[in-house]
Amino acid sequence: MAGIVGVLSFYRQEVALAKICTMNLECTGQATVRLLARRLFPSLVVLVLALLAAAVQAGAASPPVKVQQFTSPDQVPQGLAKSDWTSIRAAYEAGRHAFQPTATGWQARNPGQQWTTQFDRRGFLASPRDGG
């Protein structure tokens, strides 16, 4: 973290020097561009590298996530009560069958039968999921 603070401080100094040059009448046009390219570009590269290093270091500090594999929907994830998992599953199943608004009306899916039904002001259209 101290390295990032130092890079930011150096970058602020470079920007201040560039501002002084742009206000000076002797530094005009191409000279200003050359100064900016010569003085600020290396600073920006160092700043980006320091930020990337900090991001990598922060990512490495987090513990690896253990993925749980389930063979049945009735299995309860570690850290949840069975009643909580039952409520989550019920809400998920209700959402799979719920009516959803579309640009022309409403739509409902039936994943068990693999059908989608679309409703509009004229009526409804039921079609298989794969469009068959």
Secondary structure, 3 states (H helix, E strand, C coil): CHHHHHHHHHHHHHHHHHHHHHHCCCCCHHHHHHHHHHHHHHHHHHHHHHHHHHHHHHHHHCCCCCCCCCCCCCCCCCCCCHHHHHHHHHHHHHHHHCEEECCCCEEEEECCCCEEEEEECCEEEEEECCCC
